[in-house]
Amino acid sequence: MASAAPKFLSPENGPRLIVYHQTIHDPQGNPHSLLPLLTNNTGITHVIVAAIHLNAEPGNITLNDHRPDDKRFDQLWGEVAWLQGSGVKVLGMLGGAAKGSFAQLSGDDHSFEAHYTPLHALLRTHKLNGLDLDVEEETSLHTMTRLIARLRADFGTPFIITLAPVATALLPDPSRHLSGFSYAALEGALGADIAWYNTQFYCGWGDARSTAWYDAIVRAGWAPEKIVLGVVTSPANGAGFVDAQRLRDTCARLRARYRGVGRGFGGVMGWEYFNAGEGDRVAGLESGRSVQAGWVAALGRVLRLHEQEDALLPTPEHVRQMVTTLPRPHVPWPDDAVQKLVVLGFAPHQAVAALNATAGDLELAAGFLFDHVLP
């Protein structure tokens, strides 16, 4: 006899379960459908369609490499409407690894309007529920406050505005990170307009193998309900992959630990949907589903169910972890490369950040640190 469908929390309550969707087609041009997220009862709450780019010429806006109204996206936009009709919120993502979008929004008022107007039109046309700002280029606090204030004025209170910092950017005295401006200052200025932070705990910027990095961010003063634990969904998507079984354990402990603290644990985001669960044992965890839906559903059972098993509560050992020194993240760079920068007087997390920023080039990383970290 088939088991009863799980009873999930309403989308407005409990930890969020989010996936990014950037690889929209397979190599043959066939769309990767989002509908298994619904038909497999995964518990998904939000999907973020990536990545919107504002190019140098005003009006030249693209979704990845093509205009958003290109016929290749017809199925995507149809599925977005279907997801929204089922209660899933769908956001766009602006920026990402391809730099330039925020530079286009950094000019004078005339330049800002010229680049912002097509973005506004895209959000309106496809009735997106919000916008995720993934700032991976040097950007001023003024640029961010102007953009966020304008989005709020144009789209109103229900519109969801999120950001996607690396984990180190939310720690006290953050080392060099990807965005340039201070997230703490931004939160202080416009925190009421920012729904949450899709925080990257991978590629050496943090670590999701335990709760320690997340706990450190909360101890730094951030509300847990605003911090979403960002992970890569497959080893192919970046360093720092955590297998689903261990990730479920981390999430269960975070949900239990922050229950009753505001909204509680902010949830999980996965980068990205199309290959979620590949290289993992997730198919065994959630049999009968596609691999992608299985990965999401495996987390949904931990994050989104009304009740948790007592076995998911934190153990004394995990409580002790919360007050111990922050461990080094799992990083793609050799230990000796990190240590060569440490002996120059930099902290391990600063060394890792510099190697990330320079693709592992030790000489460039050292120069980067001397130029940007030392007074």
C-alpha positions as CSV (number, residue, x, y, z in Angstrom):
1,M,0.0,0.0,0.0
2,A,1.4,3.4,-1.0
3,S,2.4,5.6,1.9
4,A,0.4,8.8,2.6
5,A,1.8,12.0,1.1
6,P,3.9,13.9,3.6
7,K,2.3,16.9,5.3
8,F,4.6,19.9,4.6
9,L,4.6,23.2,6.3
10,S,3.0,26.1,4.4
11,P,5.5,27.9,2.1
12,E,5.4,30.9,4.4
13,N,6.5,28.9,7.4
14,G,9.6,26.9,8.4
15,P,13.0,26.5,6.6
16,R,13.0,27.3,2.9
17,L,14.0,24.8,0.2
18,I,15.4,26.6,-2.8
19,V,17.1,25.5,-6.0
20,Y,18.8,27.7,-8.6
21,H,18.0,26.9,-12.3
22,Q,20.7,28.1,-14.7
23,T,21.5,25.2,-16.9
24,I,18.1,25.4,-18.6
25,H,18.8,23.1,-21.5
26,D,20.8,19.9,-22.1
27,P,23.6,19.9,-24.8
28,Q,21.0,19.0,-27.4
29,G,18.9,22.0,-26.6
30,N,16.1,20.1,-24.8
31,P,14.8,21.9,-21.7
32,H,15.4,20.5,-18.2
33,S,11.9,20.5,-16.8
34,L,11.1,21.9,-13.4
35,L,7.8,20.1,-13.1
36,P,9.2,17.0,-11.3
37,L,9.6,19.3,-8.3
38,L,5.8,19.4,-8.2
39,T,4.9,15.9,-9.4
40,N,7.3,14.3,-6.9
41,N,6.0,16.2,-3.9
42,T,9.5,17.4,-3.0
43,G,8.6,20.2,-0.6
44,I,10.3,22.9,-2.8
45,T,9.4,26.5,-1.7
46,H,11.4,28.7,-4.1
47,V,13.1,28.4,-7.6
48,I,15.6,31.0,-8.7
49,V,16.0,31.3,-12.5
50,A,19.6,32.3,-13.4
51,A,21.3,34.3,-14.7
52,I,20.0,37.7,-15.9
53,H,22.8,39.9,-17.3
54,L,22.7,43.6,-18.0
55,N,25.2,44.2,-20.8
56,A,27.1,47.4,-21.7
57,E,24.6,48.7,-24.3
58,P,21.4,49.9,-22.5
59,G,18.5,47.6,-23.4
60,N,20.8,44.6,-24.1
61,I,19.5,42.2,-21.4
62,T,20.1,38.5,-21.6
63,L,19.1,35.4,-19.7
64,N,22.5,33.6,-19.8
65,D,23.4,34.0,-23.5
66,H,20.0,34.8,-25.1
67,R,17.3,37.4,-24.8
68,P,14.6,36.4,-22.3
69,D,11.9,36.4,-25.0
70,D,13.8,33.9,-27.2
71,K,11.6,31.0,-28.2
72,R,14.0,28.6,-26.4
73,F,12.7,29.9,-23.1
74,D,9.0,29.3,-23.9
75,Q,8.8,26.1,-21.9
76,L,10.7,27.7,-19.0
77,W,8.3,30.6,-18.7
78,G,5.3,28.2,-19.0
79,E,6.7,26.1,-16.2
80,V,7.4,29.1,-14.1
81,A,3.7,30.0,-14.2
82,W,2.8,26.4,-13.3
83,L,5.1,26.5,-10.3
84,Q,3.7,29.8,-9.2
85,G,0.1,28.4,-9.5
86,S,1.1,25.6,-7.2
87,G,2.4,28.0,-4.5
88,V,6.1,27.9,-5.3
89,K,7.7,31.4,-5.5
90,V,10.0,32.0,-8.5
91,L,12.7,34.6,-8.5
92,G,15.2,35.8,-11.1
93,M,18.9,36.0,-10.4
94,L,20.8,39.1,-11.5
95,G,24.6,38.9,-11.8
96,G,26.6,35.8,-10.9
97,A,30.1,34.9,-12.1
98,A,29.7,36.8,-15.3
99,K,30.6,40.4,-14.2
100,G,29.2,43.6,-15.4
101,S,25.5,43.8,-14.5
102,F,26.1,45.8,-11.3
103,A,28.7,48.0,-13.0
104,Q,26.0,49.0,-15.5
105,L,23.8,50.0,-12.5
106,S,26.6,52.0,-10.9
107,G,26.5,55.1,-13.1
108,D,24.6,58.4,-12.8
109,D,20.8,58.5,-12.7
110,H,20.4,58.6,-16.5
111,S,22.6,55.5,-16.9
112,F,20.9,53.7,-14.1
113,E,17.5,54.2,-15.7
114,A,18.6,53.1,-19.1
115,H,19.8,49.7,-17.7
116,Y,17.2,49.3,-15.0
117,T,14.2,49.8,-17.3
118,P,14.6,46.5,-19.3
119,L,15.2,44.6,-16.0
120,H,11.9,46.1,-14.7
121,A,10.2,45.0,-17.8
122,L,11.5,41.4,-17.6
123,L,10.3,41.1,-14.0
124,R,6.9,42.5,-14.9
125,T,6.4,40.5,-18.1
126,H,7.1,37.1,-16.5
127,K,5.5,38.0,-13.2
128,L,8.5,37.0,-11.2
129,N,8.0,37.0,-7.4
130,G,11.4,38.5,-6.7
131,L,15.0,39.1,-7.6
132,D,18.2,37.5,-6.2
133,L,21.2,39.8,-6.3
134,D,24.3,37.7,-6.8
135,V,27.1,40.3,-6.6
136,E,30.4,38.8,-7.7
137,E,32.1,42.0,-8.7
138,E,33.4,45.2,-7.0
139,T,30.2,47.2,-6.2
140,S,29.5,50.1,-4.0
141,L,27.0,50.2,-1.1
142,H,25.3,53.1,-2.8
143,T,24.7,51.0,-5.9
144,M,23.0,48.3,-3.8
145,T,20.9,50.6,-1.7
146,R,19.7,52.5,-4.8
147,L,18.8,49.3,-6.6
148,I,17.0,47.7,-3.6
149,A,15.1,50.9,-2.8
150,R,13.9,51.2,-6.4
151,L,12.8,47.5,-6.6
152,R,10.8,47.9,-3.4
153,A,9.2,51.2,-4.6
154,D,8.3,49.7,-8.0
155,F,7.1,46.2,-7.0
156,G,5.8,46.7,-3.5
157,T,6.0,44.7,-0.2
158,P,5.3,41.2,-1.6
159,F,8.3,41.3,-3.9
160,I,11.1,39.2,-2.6
161,I,14.6,40.7,-2.6
162,T,17.5,38.4,-1.7
163,L,21.3,38.4,-1.9
164,A,23.9,35.7,-2.4
165,P,27.1,36.4,-0.4
166,V,29.8,34.0,0.3
167,A,29.8,32.8,4.0
168,T,33.0,34.7,4.9
169,A,31.3,38.0,4.0
170,L,29.0,37.6,6.9
171,L,31.6,37.0,9.6
172,P,33.2,39.7,11.7
173,D,36.0,41.5,10.0
174,P,35.4,39.6,6.7
175,S,38.3,38.9,4.5
176,R,38.2,40.0,0.9
177,H,35.1,38.6,-0.6
178,L,33.3,38.8,-4.0
179,S,31.1,41.9,-3.6
180,G,33.2,44.7,-2.3
181,F,30.6,46.4,-0.1
182,S,29.8,45.5,3.5
183,Y,26.8,43.2,3.9
184,A,26.5,44.2,7.6
185,A,26.2,47.9,6.5
186,L,23.7,46.9,3.9
187,E,21.6,45.0,6.4
188,G,21.8,47.9,8.8
189,A,20.6,50.3,6.1
190,L,17.9,48.2,4.3
191,G,17.6,45.0,6.2
192,A,13.8,45.3,6.4
193,D,13.7,45.1,2.5
194,I,16.0,42.0,2.3
195,A,14.1,38.7,2.8
196,W,17.2,36.5,3.2
197,Y,20.7,35.7,2.1
198,N,21.5,32.7,-0.1
199,T,24.8,32.2,1.5
200,Q,27.5,30.2,-0.3
201,F,29.1,27.6,2.0
202,Y,31.2,26.0,-0.7
203,C,34.3,26.6,-2.9
204,G,36.3,27.4,0.2
205,W,34.1,30.2,1.4
206,G,32.4,28.1,4.0
207,D,31.6,24.5,4.9
208,A,28.2,22.7,5.2
209,R,29.6,19.4,6.5
210,S,28.7,20.5,10.1
211,T,26.8,23.3,11.7
212,A,29.9,25.2,12.8
213,W,30.2,27.8,10.0
214,Y,26.4,28.5,10.1
215,D,26.6,28.8,13.9
216,A,29.5,31.3,13.7
217,I,27.4,33.5,11.4
218,V,24.5,33.5,13.9
219,R,26.9,34.2,16.7
220,A,28.1,37.2,14.7
221,G,24.6,38.7,15.1
222,W,22.8,37.5,11.9
223,A,19.2,36.2,12.4
224,P,19.1,32.5,11.5
225,E,15.8,33.0,9.6
226,K,17.7,35.3,7.2
227,I,20.6,32.9,6.5
228,V,20.0,30.1,4.0
229,L,22.7,27.4,3.8
230,G,23.9,27.4,0.2
231,V,25.4,24.1,-1.1
232,V,26.4,22.6,-4.4
233,T,24.1,19.8,-5.5
234,S,26.8,17.8,-7.3
235,P,30.6,17.5,-7.2
236,A,30.6,18.8,-10.7
237,N,29.3,22.2,-9.6
238,G,32.2,23.2,-7.4
239,A,34.4,22.3,-4.5
240,G,32.9,21.6,-1.1
241,F,30.2,19.1,-2.1
242,V,28.5,17.5,0.9
243,D,26.7,14.2,0.2
244,A,23.0,14.2,0.9
245,Q,23.1,11.9,3.9
246,R,25.5,14.2,5.8
247,L,23.7,17.3,4.6
248,R,20.4,16.0,5.9
249,D,22.1,15.6,9.3
250,T,23.5,19.2,9.2
251,C,20.0,20.5,8.3
252,A,18.2,18.5,10.9
253,R,20.5,19.8,13.6
254,L,20.1,23.4,12.4
255,R,16.4,23.1,12.3
256,A,16.3,21.7,15.8
257,R,18.8,24.1,17.2
258,Y,17.1,27.3,16.0
259,R,13.5,26.2,16.5
260,G,11.7,28.9,18.4
261,V,14.3,31.6,17.4
262,G,12.3,33.9,15.2
263,R,11.3,32.0,12.1
264,G,14.1,29.5,12.9
265,F,16.6,28.0,10.5
266,G,16.6,29.9,7.2
267,G,16.7,26.8,5.0
268,V,18.8,25.4,2.2
269,M,19.5,26.5,-1.4
270,G,21.1,24.2,-4.0
271,W,23.3,25.3,-6.9
272,E,21.9,24.0,-9.2
273,Y,18.8,21.9,-10.2
274,F,19.7,20.2,-13.5
275,N,22.3,17.8,-12.1
276,A,21.2,17.7,-8.4
277,G,22.1,14.4,-6.8
278,E,24.5,13.2,-9.5
279,G,27.4,11.5,-7.9
280,D,25.4,11.0,-4.7
281,R,23.5,8.1,-3.1
282,V,20.4,10.2,-3.1
283,A,18.5,7.9,-5.5
284,G,18.7,5.3,-2.7
285,L,17.3,7.8,-0.2
286,E,14.3,8.7,-2.3
287,S,13.6,5.8,-4.6
288,G,11.0,6.1,-7.4
289,R,11.9,9.7,-8.2
290,S,14.2,11.4,-10.8
291,V,17.6,12.0,-9.3
292,Q,17.1,15.7,-9.2
293,A,13.7,15.5,-7.5
294,G,15.1,12.9,-5.2
295,W,17.8,15.2,-4.0
296,V,15.3,17.9,-3.3
297,A,12.8,15.5,-1.7
298,A,15.5,14.1,0.6
299,L,16.0,17.5,2.0
300,G,12.3,18.3,2.0
301,R,11.7,15.5,4.4
302,V,14.1,17.1,6.9
303,L,13.3,20.7,6.4
304,R,9.6,20.9,5.5
305,L,7.7,18.3,7.4
306,H,5.5,19.4,10.3
307,E,7.2,17.1,12.8
308,Q,10.8,15.9,13.3
309,E,11.9,12.7,14.8
310,D,13.6,12.9,18.2
311,A,16.6,11.3,16.7
312,L,17.2,14.5,14.7
313,L,17.7,16.6,17.8
314,P,21.3,17.8,18.4
315,T,23.6,15.5,20.4
316,P,25.8,16.8,23.2
317,E,28.8,16.6,20.8
318,H,27.1,18.9,18.3
319,V,26.3,21.4,21.1
320,R,30.0,21.3,22.0
321,Q,30.9,22.0,18.3
322,M,28.8,25.2,18.5
323,V,31.2,26.8,21.0
324,T,34.5,25.5,19.6
325,T,36.9,27.3,17.2
326,L,35.6,27.6,13.7
327,P,37.2,24.8,11.6
328,R,38.8,25.5,8.3
329,P,36.5,24.8,5.3
330,H,37.1,22.0,2.9
331,V,38.9,23.8,0.1
332,P,40.2,22.9,-3.3
333,W,43.7,24.3,-2.7
334,P,46.7,22.3,-1.3
335,D,47.5,22.8,2.3
336,D,51.0,23.9,1.5
337,A,49.7,26.7,-0.7
338,V,47.4,28.0,2.1
339,Q,50.3,27.7,4.6
340,K,52.6,29.7,2.5
341,L,50.2,32.6,2.7
342,V,49.5,32.1,6.4
343,V,53.3,32.4,7.2
344,L,53.1,35.9,5.5
345,G,50.8,37.0,8.3
346,F,47.4,36.3,7.0
347,A,44.6,34.2,8.5
348,P,43.7,30.8,7.0
349,H,40.3,32.0,5.8
350,Q,42.0,35.1,4.2
351,A,44.4,32.8,2.4
352,V,41.6,30.6,1.1
353,A,39.7,33.7,-0.1
354,A,42.7,35.0,-2.0
355,L,43.3,31.7,-3.7
356,N,39.6,31.5,-4.6
357,A,39.8,35.0,-6.1
358,T,42.9,34.2,-8.1
359,A,42.0,30.7,-9.2
360,G,44.8,29.2,-7.1
361,D,47.7,31.4,-8.4
362,L,49.9,31.6,-5.3
363,E,51.9,34.7,-6.4
364,L,48.8,36.6,-7.5
365,A,47.0,35.6,-4.2
366,A,49.9,37.0,-2.1
367,G,49.8,40.3,-4.0
368,F,46.0,40.3,-3.7
369,L,46.3,40.0,0.1
370,F,49.0,42.6,0.5
371,D,47.0,45.1,-1.7
372,H,43.6,44.5,-0.1
373,V,43.9,43.1,3.4
374,L,46.8,44.9,5.0
375,P,46.3,48.5,6.0
